[in-house]
């Protein structure tokens, strides 16, 4: 097994893995479609690894420094479709950009389309829940609600003004009705 170059462990519903049992000769390690919540990466364990796919797992946090130390020749790291928070994802993607490591593959159809409950962020699909409202979002919401209140108050105020101007008062309406009744009885 010391000559093994590619290992595909995807789609097995694994929850954990002992990296010490995997040959260090790998250039490709595919771990997508499992149930991993985290990884404990040994440093410099895979000196030849160029491709690592951990998409479609349950990863909320990824130690990108440990991954890059474990695989110093890494050129492609697929991390999408995991519930990673946006702030954490920004840190990961910035480090991958800095090291010139690709993190999505536009040639693979699964990488170009997000699932129904996901959103694409810098080419990576992650769940909508990874996008909490930020301070700027809250300011925008408050301003929109405030504007809506001002418009509604303006409509109500304008309606009251128009009602008073064009609608006859009750006293005038009663007088008009009495006059109509009197004029009909006289005739």
N, CA and C atoms as a LAMMPS dump frame, in Angstrom:
ITEM: TIMESTEP
0
ITEM: NUMBER OF ATOMS
561
ITEM: BOX BOUNDS ff ff ff
-5.0000000000000000e+02 5.0000000000000000e+02
-5.0000000000000000e+02 5.0000000000000000e+02
-5.0000000000000000e+02 5.0000000000000000e+02
ITEM: ATOMS id mol type element x y z
1 1 1 N 0.809 -1.203 0
2 1 2 C 0 0 0
3 1 3 C 0.85 1.264 0
4 2 1 N 2.152 1.135 0.04
5 2 2 C 3.021 2.311 0.039
6 2 3 C 3.05 3.016 -1.306
7 3 1 N 2.488 2.398 -2.341
8 3 2 C 2.465 3.011 -3.667
9 3 3 C 1.076 3.53 -4.039
10 4 1 N 0.145 3.418 -3.157
11 4 2 C -1.214 3.868 -3.433
12 4 3 C -1.224 5.376 -3.662
13 5 1 N -1.814 5.805 -4.786
14 5 2 C -1.825 7.23 -5.137
15 5 3 C -3.187 7.878 -4.901
16 6 1 N -4.238 7.121 -5.122
17 6 2 C -5.601 7.688 -5.037
18 6 3 C -6.443 6.807 -4.125
19 7 1 N -7.126 7.453 -3.168
20 7 2 C -7.993 6.724 -2.254
21 7 3 C -9.332 7.446 -2.163
22 8 1 N -10.399 6.738 -2.52
23 8 2 C -11.755 7.298 -2.497
24 8 3 C -12.545 6.607 -1.39
25 9 1 N -12.774 7.331 -0.302
26 9 2 C -13.567 6.823 0.818
27 9 3 C -14.919 7.537 0.905
28 10 1 N -15.322 8.159 -0.184
29 10 2 C -16.554 8.939 -0.219
30 10 3 C -17.799 8.073 -0.163
31 11 1 N -18.858 8.643 0.399
32 11 2 C -20.167 8 0.43
33 11 3 C -20.277 6.814 1.367
34 12 1 N -19.492 6.775 2.416
35 12 2 C -19.506 5.63 3.33
36 12 3 C -20.102 5.945 4.701
37 13 1 N -20.552 7.17 4.91
38 13 2 C -21.139 7.598 6.188
39 13 3 C -20.157 7.469 7.356
40 14 1 N -18.857 7.609 7.058
41 14 2 C -17.856 7.599 8.121
42 14 3 C -18.047 8.822 9.009
43 15 1 N -17.816 8.637 10.307
44 15 2 C -17.893 9.743 11.258
45 15 3 C -16.503 10.18 11.703
46 16 1 N -15.544 9.292 11.611
47 16 2 C -14.164 9.621 11.963
48 16 3 C -13.22 8.735 11.164
49 17 1 N -11.97 9.15 11.15
50 17 2 C -10.973 8.407 10.4
51 17 3 C -9.625 8.545 11.098
52 18 1 N -8.888 7.474 11.103
53 18 2 C -7.539 7.499 11.674
54 18 3 C -6.559 7.694 10.512
55 19 1 N -6.042 8.905 10.389
56 19 2 C -5.166 9.218 9.266
57 19 3 C -3.849 8.445 9.309
58 20 1 N -3.473 7.911 10.462
59 20 2 C -2.215 7.164 10.541
60 20 3 C -2.31 5.827 9.794
61 21 1 N -3.522 5.36 9.52
62 21 2 C -3.696 4.096 8.79
63 21 3 C -3.708 4.298 7.272
64 22 1 N -3.72 5.534 6.828
65 22 2 C -3.769 5.828 5.394
66 22 3 C -2.343 6.027 4.878
67 23 1 N -2.003 5.411 3.761
68 23 2 C -0.639 5.531 3.237
69 23 3 C -0.255 6.975 2.922
70 24 1 N 0.959 7.324 3.229
71 24 2 C 1.441 8.683 2.985
72 24 3 C 1.81 8.923 1.523
73 25 1 N 1.707 7.897 0.692
74 25 2 C 2.041 8.022 -0.729
75 25 3 C 0.912 8.642 -1.55
76 26 1 N -0.232 8.919 -0.925
77 26 2 C -1.402 9.43 -1.66
78 26 3 C -1.133 10.781 -2.312
79 27 1 N -1.722 10.946 -3.507
80 27 2 C -1.76 12.261 -4.15
81 27 3 C -3.189 12.785 -4.16
82 28 1 N -4.172 11.866 -4.079
83 28 2 C -5.59 12.245 -4.068
84 28 3 C -6.286 11.498 -2.933
85 29 1 N -7.013 12.256 -2.098
86 29 2 C -7.793 11.669 -1.004
87 29 3 C -9.201 12.252 -1.069
88 30 1 N -10.167 11.377 -1.329
89 30 2 C -11.562 11.804 -1.473
90 30 3 C -12.362 11.317 -0.264
91 31 1 N -12.854 12.261 0.52
92 31 2 C -13.597 11.962 1.744
93 31 3 C -15.005 12.568 1.712
94 32 1 N -15.498 12.907 0.526
95 32 2 C -16.799 13.566 0.423
96 32 3 C -17.938 12.6 0.737
97 33 1 N -19.108 13.189 1.038
98 33 2 C -20.335 12.427 1.308
99 33 3 C -20.182 11.442 2.47
100 34 1 N -19.648 11.936 3.571
101 34 2 C -19.575 11.161 4.802
102 34 3 C -20.243 11.973 5.9
103 35 1 N -19.957 11.669 7.142
104 35 2 C -20.558 12.387 8.264
105 35 3 C -19.492 12.94 9.211
106 36 1 N -18.369 13.349 8.644
107 36 2 C -17.293 13.908 9.458
108 36 3 C -17.719 15.246 10.049
109 37 1 N -17.453 15.419 11.344
110 37 2 C -17.712 16.701 12.003
111 37 3 C -16.414 17.462 12.224
112 38 1 N -15.305 16.728 12.279
113 38 2 C -13.983 17.355 12.399
114 38 3 C -12.919 16.355 11.988
115 39 1 N -11.723 16.86 11.818
116 39 2 C -10.572 16.033 11.473
117 39 3 C -9.425 16.373 12.413
118 40 1 N -8.678 15.363 12.791
119 40 2 C -7.432 15.572 13.52
120 40 3 C -6.311 15.205 12.557
121 41 1 N -5.711 16.222 11.969
122 41 2 C -4.699 15.998 10.95
123 41 3 C -3.31 15.915 11.576
124 42 1 N -2.563 14.852 11.269
125 42 2 C -1.172 14.809 11.704
126 42 3 C -0.339 15.728 10.809
127 43 1 N 0.621 16.414 11.364
128 43 2 C 1.398 17.341 10.537
129 43 3 C 2.337 16.576 9.606
130 44 1 N 2.441 17.073 8.393
131 44 2 C 3.312 16.552 7.346
132 44 3 C 3.13 15.047 7.116
133 45 1 N 1.916 14.573 7.207
134 45 2 C 1.599 13.156 7.04
135 45 3 C 1.491 12.77 5.571
136 46 1 N 1.076 13.708 4.72
137 46 2 C 0.868 13.424 3.302
138 46 3 C 1.684 14.387 2.449
139 47 1 N 2.977 14.171 2.33
140 47 2 C 3.834 15.118 1.615
141 47 3 C 3.557 15.196 0.11
142 48 1 N 2.878 14.207 -0.473
143 48 2 C 2.619 14.192 -1.915
144 48 3 C 1.171 14.554 -2.266
145 49 1 N 0.315 14.722 -1.259
146 49 2 C -1.113 14.966 -1.494
147 49 3 C -1.325 16.297 -2.207
148 50 1 N -2.011 16.229 -3.364
149 50 2 C -2.31 17.447 -4.133
150 50 3 C -3.804 17.744 -4.169
151 51 1 N -4.635 16.741 -3.896
152 51 2 C -6.086 16.942 -3.95
153 51 3 C -6.754 16.316 -2.733
154 52 1 N -7.579 17.127 -2.054
155 52 2 C -8.333 16.666 -0.884
156 52 3 C -9.76 17.161 -1.017
157 53 1 N -10.709 16.227 -0.969
158 53 2 C -12.123 16.58 -1.092
159 53 3 C -12.852 16.173 0.184
160 54 1 N -13.404 17.169 0.891
161 54 2 C -14.179 16.921 2.114
162 54 3 C -15.595 17.486 1.984
163 55 1 N -16.067 17.648 0.755
164 55 2 C -17.407 18.204 0.53
165 55 3 C -18.489 17.27 1.075
166 56 1 N -19.666 17.854 1.341
167 56 2 C -20.858 17.109 1.774
168 56 3 C -20.59 16.305 3.052
169 57 1 N -20.017 16.961 4.038
170 57 2 C -19.856 16.374 5.36
171 57 3 C -20.59 17.27 6.354
172 58 1 N -20.264 17.171 7.609
173 58 2 C -20.904 17.978 8.65
174 58 3 C -19.898 18.906 9.315
175 59 1 N -18.883 19.301 8.568
176 59 2 C -17.802 20.127 9.109
177 59 3 C -18.293 21.543 9.39
178 60 1 N -18.136 21.978 10.636
179 60 2 C -18.465 23.355 11.009
180 60 3 C -17.21 24.192 11.148
181 61 1 N -16.083 23.521 11.288
182 61 2 C -14.816 24.203 11.471
183 61 3 C -13.733 23.392 10.772
184 62 1 N -12.856 24.069 10.076
185 62 2 C -11.754 23.41 9.393
186 62 3 C -10.471 24.151 9.752
187 63 1 N -9.511 23.422 10.28
188 63 2 C -8.215 24.01 10.619
189 63 3 C -7.357 24.01 9.361
190 64 1 N -7.444 25.09 8.602
191 64 2 C -6.759 25.16 7.315
192 64 3 C -5.248 25.117 7.488
193 65 1 N -4.742 25.662 8.567
194 65 2 C -3.29 25.611 8.821
195 65 3 C -2.824 24.169 9.002
196 66 1 N -3.607 23.373 9.712
197 66 2 C -3.252 21.966 9.921
198 66 3 C -3.316 21.192 8.609
199 67 1 N -4.319 21.494 7.795
200 67 2 C -4.432 20.804 6.502
201 67 3 C -3.235 21.132 5.618
202 68 1 N -2.877 22.395 5.561
203 68 2 C -1.757 22.798 4.706
204 68 3 C -0.424 22.289 5.258
205 69 1 N -0.319 22.131 6.561
206 69 2 C 0.888 21.538 7.139
207 69 3 C 0.94 20.04 6.842
208 70 1 N -0.232 19.395 6.87
209 70 2 C -0.325 17.964 6.597
210 70 3 C -0.022 17.666 5.129
211 71 1 N -0.442 18.571 4.24
212 71 2 C -0.301 18.357 2.798
213 71 3 C 0.319 19.603 2.164
214 72 1 N 1.623 19.773 2.271
215 72 2 C 2.263 20.996 1.786
216 72 3 C 2.185 21.203 0.272
217 73 1 N 1.893 20.147 -0.496
218 73 2 C 1.794 20.265 -1.959
219 73 3 C 0.352 20.376 -2.439
220 74 1 N -0.569 20.595 -1.525
221 74 2 C -1.991 20.645 -1.87
222 74 3 C -2.264 21.715 -2.923
223 75 1 N -2.99 21.329 -3.99
224 75 2 C -3.346 22.251 -5.07
225 75 3 C -4.859 22.419 -5.197
226 76 1 N -5.617 21.449 -4.66
227 76 2 C -7.079 21.515 -4.742
228 76 3 C -7.671 21.001 -3.429
229 77 1 N -8.508 21.847 -2.8
230 77 2 C -9.162 21.483 -1.544
231 77 3 C -10.645 21.808 -1.663
232 78 1 N -11.465 20.792 -1.887
233 78 2 C -12.913 20.974 -2.024
234 78 3 C -13.546 20.94 -0.644
235 79 1 N -14.156 22.072 -0.232
236 79 2 C -14.674 22.217 1.127
237 79 3 C -16.164 22.556 1.142
238 80 1 N -16.769 22.703 -0.011
239 80 2 C -18.161 23.142 -0.088
240 80 3 C -19.157 22.154 0.499
241 81 1 N -20.4 22.622 0.622
242 81 2 C -21.524 21.819 1.103
243 81 3 C -21.313 21.337 2.537
244 82 1 N -20.656 22.152 3.343
245 82 2 C -20.478 21.902 4.77
246 82 3 C -21.034 23.102 5.535
247 83 1 N -21.576 22.894 6.746
248 83 2 C -22.173 23.999 7.505
249 83 3 C -21.143 24.91 8.193
250 84 1 N -20.175 25.376 7.436
251 84 2 C -19.14 26.271 7.959
252 84 3 C -19.694 27.69 7.972
253 85 1 N -19.521 28.4 9.076
254 85 2 C -19.971 29.79 9.166
255 85 3 C -19.181 30.654 8.19
256 86 1 N -19.829 31.705 7.714
257 86 2 C -19.229 32.549 6.683
258 86 3 C -17.898 33.148 7.122
259 87 1 N -17.797 33.61 8.352
260 87 2 C -16.541 34.209 8.831
261 87 3 C -15.409 33.191 8.787
262 88 1 N -15.682 31.965 9.21
263 88 2 C -14.687 30.886 9.163
264 88 3 C -14.329 30.569 7.718
265 89 1 N -15.336 30.536 6.846
266 89 2 C -15.087 30.229 5.428
267 89 3 C -14.216 31.302 4.783
268 90 1 N -14.444 32.556 5.134
269 90 2 C -13.622 33.645 4.594
270 90 3 C -12.158 33.422 4.966
271 91 1 N -11.901 33.063 6.216
272 91 2 C -10.533 32.795 6.669
273 91 3 C -9.918 31.65 5.864
274 92 1 N -10.68 30.576 5.685
275 92 2 C -10.19 29.417 4.934
276 92 3 C -9.878 29.8 3.488
277 93 1 N -10.829 30.454 2.837
278 93 2 C -10.653 30.788 1.422
279 93 3 C -9.535 31.803 1.21
280 94 1 N -9.388 32.745 2.133
281 94 2 C -8.282 33.708 2.023
282 94 3 C -6.932 33.007 2.103
283 95 1 N -6.827 32.049 3.019
284 95 2 C -5.567 31.312 3.142
285 95 3 C -5.313 30.442 1.907
286 96 1 N -6.365 29.826 1.382
287 96 2 C -6.205 29.023 0.168
288 96 3 C -5.803 29.905 -1.015
289 97 1 N -6.416 31.083 -1.119
290 97 2 C -6.036 32.023 -2.182
291 97 3 C -4.572 32.438 -2.03
292 98 1 N -4.189 32.721 -0.795
293 98 2 C -2.819 33.162 -0.53
294 98 3 C -1.805 32.091 -0.941
295 99 1 N -2.189 30.835 -0.767
296 99 2 C -1.287 29.717 -1.089
297 99 3 C -1.522 29.178 -2.505
298 100 1 N -2.429 29.824 -3.25
299 100 2 C -2.733 29.415 -4.628
300 100 3 C -3.288 27.985 -4.695
301 101 1 N -4.193 27.684 -3.772
302 101 2 C -4.861 26.386 -3.73
303 101 3 C -6.297 26.59 -4.199
304 102 1 N -6.719 25.84 -5.202
305 102 2 C -8.099 25.933 -5.706
306 102 3 C -9.038 25.28 -4.697
307 103 1 N -10.271 25.814 -4.611
308 103 2 C -11.228 25.249 -3.654
309 103 3 C -12.564 24.894 -4.277
310 104 1 N -12.699 25.042 -5.57
311 104 2 C -13.868 24.526 -6.278
312 104 3 C -13.455 24.233 -7.705
313 105 1 N -14.19 23.333 -8.329
314 105 2 C -13.848 22.88 -9.662
315 105 3 C -15.029 23.167 -10.58
316 106 1 N -14.889 24.111 -11.481
317 106 2 C -15.996 24.486 -12.376
318 106 3 C -16.255 23.443 -13.449
319 107 1 N -15.35 22.5 -13.616
320 107 2 C -15.54 21.455 -14.62
321 107 3 C -16.433 20.327 -14.11
322 108 1 N -16.635 20.257 -12.807
323 108 2 C -17.478 19.226 -12.211
324 108 3 C -18.874 19.811 -11.991
325 109 1 N -19.915 19.237 -12.609
326 109 2 C -21.267 19.803 -12.493
327 109 3 C -21.736 19.992 -11.053
328 110 1 N -21.386 19.077 -10.143
329 110 2 C -21.812 19.203 -8.745
330 110 3 C -21.25 20.458 -8.087
331 111 1 N -20.089 20.919 -8.535
332 111 2 C -19.473 22.101 -7.95
333 111 3 C -20.059 23.393 -8.491
334 112 1 N -20.73 23.337 -9.631
335 112 2 C -21.254 24.567 -10.218
336 112 3 C -22.683 24.874 -9.765
337 113 1 N -23.376 23.901 -9.18
338 113 2 C -24.759 24.091 -8.731
339 113 3 C -24.87 23.86 -7.232
340 114 1 N -25.545 24.784 -6.56
341 114 2 C -25.799 24.633 -5.127
342 114 3 C -27.12 23.919 -4.911
343 115 1 N -27.27 23.297 -3.766
344 115 2 C -28.535 22.665 -3.393
345 115 3 C -29.565 23.745 -3.075
346 116 1 N -30.809 23.359 -2.922
347 116 2 C -31.905 24.319 -2.715
348 116 3 C -31.706 25.182 -1.471
349 117 1 N -31.147 24.634 -0.414
350 117 2 C -30.98 25.383 0.837
351 117 3 C -29.574 25.954 0.991
352 118 1 N -28.863 26.095 -0.124
353 118 2 C -27.497 26.6 -0.085
354 118 3 C -27.352 27.885 -0.899
355 119 1 N -26.256 28.57 -0.648
356 119 2 C -25.921 29.789 -1.37
357 119 3 C -24.453 29.71 -1.771
358 120 1 N -24.154 30.214 -2.96
359 120 2 C -22.767 30.213 -3.43
360 120 3 C -22.048 31.429 -2.864
361 121 1 N -20.906 31.187 -2.268
362 121 2 C -20.079 32.246 -1.705
363 121 3 C -18.666 32.038 -2.214
364 122 1 N -18.202 32.959 -3.037
365 122 2 C -16.868 32.885 -3.637
366 122 3 C -16.639 31.542 -4.316
367 123 1 N -17.679 31.031 -4.971
368 123 2 C -17.565 29.784 -5.711
369 123 3 C -17.821 28.539 -4.902
370 124 1 N -18.074 28.676 -3.609
371 124 2 C -18.287 27.53 -2.722
372 124 3 C -19.733 27.543 -2.242
373 125 1 N -20.407 26.408 -2.368
374 125 2 C -21.784 26.293 -1.891
375 125 3 C -21.784 25.948 -0.403
376 126 1 N -22.482 26.767 0.385
377 126 2 C -22.634 26.487 1.814
378 126 3 C -24.085 26.768 2.211
379 127 1 N -24.553 26.152 3.29
380 127 2 C -25.954 26.325 3.699
381 127 3 C -26.308 27.785 4.003
382 128 1 N -27.569 28.125 3.75
383 128 2 C -28.074 29.474 4.063
384 128 3 C -27.849 29.809 5.535
385 129 1 N -27.89 28.8 6.406
386 129 2 C -27.714 29.034 7.837
387 129 3 C -26.319 29.554 8.17
388 130 1 N -25.398 29.453 7.235
389 130 2 C -24.036 29.959 7.448
390 130 3 C -23.946 31.463 7.263
391 131 1 N -25.052 32.08 6.883
392 131 2 C -25.075 33.509 6.614
393 131 3 C -25.914 34.242 7.654
394 132 1 N -25.395 34.416 8.87
395 132 2 C -26.157 35.171 9.871
396 132 3 C -26.229 36.644 9.469
397 133 1 N -27.251 37.309 9.962
398 133 2 C -27.371 38.735 9.682
399 133 3 C -26.238 39.487 10.367
400 134 1 N -25.615 40.377 9.628
401 134 2 C -24.519 41.169 10.16
402 134 3 C -25.013 42.572 10.476
403 135 1 N -24.165 43.4 11.072
404 135 2 C -24.547 44.752 11.49
405 135 3 C -25.119 45.551 10.326
406 136 1 N -24.503 45.483 9.173
407 136 2 C -24.995 46.212 8
408 136 3 C -26.377 45.747 7.571
409 137 1 N -26.622 44.433 7.69
410 137 2 C -27.94 43.894 7.359
411 137 3 C -28.996 44.435 8.31
412 138 1 N -28.657 44.494 9.618
413 138 2 C -29.611 45.002 10.606
414 138 3 C -29.914 46.477 10.365
415 139 1 N -28.903 47.27 10.042
416 139 2 C -29.117 48.689 9.756
417 139 3 C -30.057 48.837 8.567
418 140 1 N -29.831 48.043 7.533
419 140 2 C -30.684 48.09 6.341
420 140 3 C -32.124 47.714 6.681
421 141 1 N -32.309 46.684 7.499
422 141 2 C -33.66 46.261 7.896
423 141 3 C -34.349 47.37 8.691
424 142 1 N -33.64 47.979 9.653
425 142 2 C -34.217 49.053 10.469
426 142 3 C -34.603 50.237 9.578
427 143 1 N -33.744 50.605 8.652
428 143 2 C -34.062 51.723 7.75
429 143 3 C -35.27 51.416 6.876
430 144 1 N -35.368 50.201 6.359
431 144 2 C -36.518 49.835 5.526
432 144 3 C -37.816 49.832 6.335
433 145 1 N -37.765 49.303 7.558
434 145 2 C -38.956 49.305 8.413
435 145 3 C -39.336 50.745 8.758
436 146 1 N -38.348 51.589 9.08
437 146 2 C -38.615 53.004 9.362
438 146 3 C -39.247 53.707 8.174
439 147 1 N -38.728 53.448 6.982
440 147 2 C -39.292 54.039 5.766
441 147 3 C -40.723 53.572 5.553
442 148 1 N -40.983 52.301 5.784
443 148 2 C -42.333 51.763 5.651
444 148 3 C -43.286 52.445 6.627
445 149 1 N -42.853 52.666 7.854
446 149 2 C -43.691 53.338 8.86
447 149 3 C -43.986 54.773 8.428
448 150 1 N -42.962 55.481 7.939
449 150 2 C -43.159 56.864 7.479
450 150 3 C -44.168 56.904 6.327
451 151 1 N -44.055 55.992 5.385
452 151 2 C -44.99 55.95 4.253
453 151 3 C -46.402 55.667 4.739
454 152 1 N -46.564 54.708 5.648
455 152 2 C -47.901 54.388 6.164
456 152 3 C -48.5 55.559 6.935
457 153 1 N -47.71 56.232 7.754
458 153 2 C -48.198 57.41 8.484
459 153 3 C -48.606 58.49 7.494
460 154 1 N -47.813 58.68 6.444
461 154 2 C -48.143 59.672 5.414
462 154 3 C -49.453 59.347 4.72
463 155 1 N -49.67 58.075 4.414
464 155 2 C -50.923 57.662 3.761
465 155 3 C -52.107 57.915 4.691
466 156 1 N -51.976 57.535 5.955
467 156 2 C -53.066 57.746 6.923
468 156 3 C -53.327 59.236 7.097
469 157 1 N -52.285 60.03 7.295
470 157 2 C -52.433 61.47 7.477
471 157 3 C -53.091 62.107 6.245
472 158 1 N -52.633 61.733 5.06
473 158 2 C -53.226 62.264 3.822
474 158 3 C -54.677 61.851 3.678
475 159 1 N -54.993 60.615 4.047
476 159 2 C -56.383 60.138 3.971
477 159 3 C -57.303 60.907 4.901
478 160 1 N -56.828 61.185 6.111
479 160 2 C -57.629 61.95 7.076
480 160 3 C -57.87 63.361 6.54
481 161 1 N -56.823 63.987 6.002
482 161 2 C -56.962 65.35 5.432
483 161 3 C -57.991 65.36 4.308
484 162 1 N -57.872 64.382 3.397
485 162 2 C -58.819 64.322 2.28
486 162 3 C -60.234 64.047 2.766
487 163 1 N -60.37 63.202 3.756
488 163 2 C -61.685 62.882 4.31
489 163 3 C -62.347 64.143 4.868
490 164 1 N -61.559 64.895 5.626
491 164 2 C -62.111 66.115 6.213
492 164 3 C -62.464 67.136 5.146
493 165 1 N -61.682 67.218 4.102
494 165 2 C -61.901 68.231 3.075
495 165 3 C -63.08 67.887 2.178
496 166 1 N -63.217 66.647 1.768
497 166 2 C -64.22 66.296 0.773
498 166 3 C -65.42 65.544 1.316
499 167 1 N -65.368 65.033 2.488
500 167 2 C -66.502 64.289 3.033
501 167 3 C -67.342 65.237 3.881
502 168 1 N -68.644 65.263 3.646
503 168 2 C -69.496 66.171 4.434
504 168 3 C -69.567 65.728 5.891
505 169 1 N -69.718 66.709 6.765
506 169 2 C -69.812 66.39 8.185
507 169 3 C -71.138 65.694 8.457
508 170 1 N -71.249 65.059 9.597
509 170 2 C -72.473 64.353 9.947
510 170 3 C -73.646 65.315 10.095
511 171 1 N -73.37 66.473 10.651
512 171 2 C -74.447 67.455 10.828
513 171 3 C -74.977 67.899 9.476
514 172 1 N -74.077 68.152 8.539
515 172 2 C -74.508 68.571 7.199
516 172 3 C -75.262 67.44 6.526
517 173 1 N -74.848 66.206 6.741
518 173 2 C -75.531 65.066 6.135
519 173 3 C -76.926 64.914 6.723
520 174 1 N -77.073 65.086 8.058
521 174 2 C -78.386 64.991 8.694
522 174 3 C -79.308 66.078 8.165
523 175 1 N -78.791 67.306 8.051
524 175 2 C -79.581 68.423 7.554
525 175 3 C -80.039 68.157 6.131
526 176 1 N -79.153 67.612 5.308
527 176 2 C -79.49 67.317 3.911
528 176 3 C -80.576 66.261 3.847
529 177 1 N -80.499 65.256 4.697
530 177 2 C -81.512 64.198 4.713
531 177 3 C -82.853 64.773 5.148
532 178 1 N -82.845 65.622 6.19
533 178 2 C -84.092 66.241 6.659
534 178 3 C -84.712 67.085 5.559
535 179 1 N -83.879 67.838 4.858
536 179 2 C -84.404 68.692 3.791
537 179 3 C -85.008 67.852 2.672
538 180 1 N -84.383 66.737 2.345
539 180 2 C -84.924 65.855 1.313
540 180 3 C -86.269 65.282 1.749
541 181 1 N -86.357 64.882 3.013
542 181 2 C -87.605 64.324 3.516
543 181 3 C -88.697 65.377 3.502
544 182 1 N -88.374 66.597 3.936
545 182 2 C -89.364 67.67 3.968
546 182 3 C -89.817 68.018 2.571
547 183 1 N -88.865 68.103 1.652
548 183 2 C -89.225 68.489 0.283
549 183 3 C -90.08 67.416 -0.359
550 184 1 N -89.882 66.154 -0.05
551 184 2 C -90.687 65.063 -0.616
552 184 3 C -92.076 65.046 -0.012
553 185 1 N -92.172 65.389 1.282
554 185 2 C -93.49 65.366 1.922
555 185 3 C -94.327 66.57 1.481
556 186 1 N -93.652 67.689 1.164
557 186 2 C -94.357 68.872 0.72
558 186 3 C -94.922 68.632 -0.68
559 187 1 N -94.205 67.933 -1.459
560 187 2 C -94.648 67.699 -2.827
561 187 3 C -95.72 66.683 -2.798
